[in-house]
Amino acid sequence: MPQVSRSYSVAMLVTLVAAARSSPLLDLRFGDDRPLDMAGWQAVERALPVLAPLAAAELRYCSPTPCARQTGDVLGLAPLAQPALRDCDMGRWSGHTLREVTAREPAAVDAWYSDPRSAPHGGEPLVSFVARVGNWLDTRPMGADGWVVAVAEAAVIRAAMLYVLKAPPQAYWRTEVHPLSVVSISGVTGRWNLRLG
């Protein structure tokens, strides 16, 4: 019987960690570029015993924001900033809360929620944001151990989950990621699986 040769891609594990908070929930701002607040520092320090093993990954990244960098540093990751892991570009809404923007531009906010291809803020549409994060996943170099860790804003992790599950863009609004949540993605380029637990 002839032998059949099969080539398999080596699976990779990408562990995504949501950055600790940089502000209270009611003061969350689009494009928030603030460092960790006191509660954020304390939360990372409390989580350190559980999350410290992530520093064993050969490849460690973070979004370019101060809160993601600081979260990674406290966890002992010494992460390399990745521009592709930045939060969604919210254009002229950057620096403002959802409440402020809704008071000024209610129709634009409605359009943003209802049409994932729209960018009424002049920034990046949701579908482009999800595609950017997905492209980052698909182009990750694999270290010897096949494990990549990245710290990023909750929005980036939500976009990654949408990409992996091939979920409709509207599912983005139905996904919650809390500070210091951990989500793992395994597989190979184009064939990812969400791993919980």
VOGU-3710 file (C-alpha; in Angstrom, 3 decimals, decimal comma):
1> mpqvsrsysv> 0,000/0,000/0,000  1,527/3,370/-0,992  2,286/5,823/1,771  0,372/9,060/1,767  2,369/12,084/2,796  0,493/14,730/4,743  1,848/18,041/5,884  0,248/19,666/8,883  0,771/23,201/10,078  1,911/23,473/13,650
11> amlvtlvaaa> -0,816/25,005/15,786  -0,179/28,229/17,620  -1,665/29,471/20,870  -2,390/33,192/21,185  -3,343/34,359/24,668  -4,965/37,791/24,795  -5,121/39,710/28,074  -7,370/42,735/28,490  -5,444/45,715/29,828  -6,271/46,853/33,342
21> rssplldlrf> -8,466/49,914/33,662  -7,258/53,447/33,152  -10,451/55,158/34,328  -13,781/54,454/36,028  -16,463/52,929/33,789  -18,463/56,153/33,513  -15,365/58,031/32,355  -14,343/55,608/29,568  -13,341/57,637/26,544  -12,929/56,725/22,900
31> gddrpldmag> -9,261/56,405/22,033  -8,346/56,572/25,714  -4,593/57,059/25,987  -4,328/57,436/29,754  -2,073/55,318/31,965  -3,458/52,905/34,562  -5,343/54,552/37,386  -4,799/53,480/40,997  -7,540/50,842/40,828  -5,961/49,473/37,635
41> wqaveralpv> -2,519/49,165/39,274  -4,025/47,418/42,280  -6,000/45,000/40,094  -2,908/43,977/38,110  -0,932/43,435/41,286  -3,724/41,232/42,695  -3,881/39,261/39,420  -0,108/38,821/39,197  0,058/35,416/40,956  -2,457/33,980/38,470
51> laplaaaelr> -1,190/35,725/35,323  2,583/35,591/35,980  2,988/32,286/34,040  2,153/34,224/30,839  5,693/35,629/30,966  6,929/32,180/29,875  5,680/32,811/26,313  8,526/33,463/23,905  6,669/36,195/21,990  4,978/38,918/24,059
61> ycsptpcarq> 3,192/41,940/22,622  0,934/44,826/23,639  -1,076/47,593/22,059  0,755/50,955/21,980  -1,323/52,505/24,800  0,157/53,302/28,212  -2,361/51,113/30,057  -1,561/48,038/27,922  2,199/48,602/28,228  1,949/49,091/32,004
71> tgdvlglapl> -0,261/46,015/32,417  2,274/43,950/30,473  5,200/45,344/32,436  3,609/44,574/35,817  2,945/41,026/34,581  6,636/40,669/33,723  6,040/40,407/29,987  8,262/43,279/28,784  5,951/43,378/25,735  6,767/44,746/22,298
81> aqpalrdcdm> 4,213/47,358/21,143  2,259/46,446/18,016  0,499/49,284/16,133  -1,978/46,751/14,676  -3,238/46,074/18,217  -4,312/49,664/18,812  -7,942/50,350/19,614  -10,373/51,322/16,857  -9,632/54,781/15,430  -12,609/56,836/16,550
91> grwsghtlre> -11,701/60,000/14,644  -13,185/63,182/16,096  -14,855/61,205/18,909  -11,476/60,357/20,425  -11,109/61,708/23,938  -14,883/61,931/24,486  -17,261/59,657/26,365  -20,162/57,901/24,653  -22,534/60,061/26,680  -20,889/63,266/25,370
101> vtarepaavd> -20,936/62,094/21,762  -24,546/60,883/21,983  -25,646/64,281/23,315  -23,958/66,063/20,387  -24,478/63,576/17,530  -27,303/61,134/18,307  -27,962/60,243/14,650  -24,264/59,570/14,040  -24,086/57,278/17,084  -27,169/55,392/15,832
111> awysdprsap> -25,523/54,970/12,417  -22,319/53,726/14,059  -24,211/51,077/16,034  -26,423/49,957/13,146  -24,001/49,942/10,192  -20,625/48,237/10,796  -19,284/49,752/7,560  -19,981/53,317/8,637  -17,517/55,687/10,275  -19,549/58,786/11,181
121> hggeplvsfv> -16,718/59,854/13,499  -14,311/60,089/10,559  -12,151/57,241/11,839  -12,181/53,506/11,220  -15,336/51,457/10,454  -15,944/48,450/12,701  -15,429/45,975/9,830  -12,010/47,491/9,065  -11,047/47,335/12,743  -11,987/43,641/12,969
131> arvgnwldtr> -10,108/42,912/9,723  -6,993/44,714/11,027  -6,952/42,692/14,249  -7,620/39,482/12,288  -4,736/40,251/9,942  -2,456/40,685/12,950  -3,504/37,229/14,186  -2,966/35,645/10,778  0,510/37,105/10,331  2,001/36,301/13,747
141> pmgadgwvva> 5,403/34,722/13,629  5,515/31,629/15,770  8,135/31,261/18,457  9,768/27,948/19,229  7,106/27,198/21,814  4,204/28,184/19,530  2,838/30,540/22,175  2,131/34,247/21,773  0,811/36,551/24,519  -0,603/40,025/23,882
151> vaeaaviraa> -2,074/42,695/26,159  -4,602/44,983/24,504  -7,739/46,985/25,088  -11,019/45,122/25,528  -12,206/46,350/22,103  -9,256/44,621/20,407  -10,056/41,339/22,129  -13,713/41,651/21,135  -12,612/42,206/17,518  -10,317/39,151/17,683
161> mlyvlkappq> -13,145/36,951/18,976  -15,437/38,141/16,181  -12,754/37,371/13,601  -12,031/33,916/14,987  -15,690/32,932/15,219  -16,512/34,519/11,844  -19,435/36,115/13,667  -21,517/38,884/12,097  -20,232/42,385/12,958  -23,329/43,154/15,050
171> aywrtevhpl> -22,144/40,494/17,533  -19,399/42,950/18,545  -22,002/44,923/20,511  -23,094/41,750/22,342  -19,637/40,821/23,610  -18,190/41,982/26,914  -14,536/41,799/27,922  -13,614/43,005/31,389  -10,200/44,341/32,451  -7,647/41,546/32,953
181> svvsisgvtg> -9,879/38,969/31,242  -7,931/36,289/29,393  -9,001/34,782/26,064  -7,024/32,127/24,215  -7,101/31,436/20,511  -5,527/28,317/19,034  -5,021/27,005/15,547  -3,331/28,131/12,368  -3,778/31,051/10,006  -7,353/31,165/8,777
191> rwnlrlg> -8,449/28,266/11,015  -8,647/29,615/14,534  -10,557/28,282/17,524  -11,647/30,153/20,627  -10,469/28,441/23,807  -12,226/29,178/27,067  -10,962/28,070/30,465
//
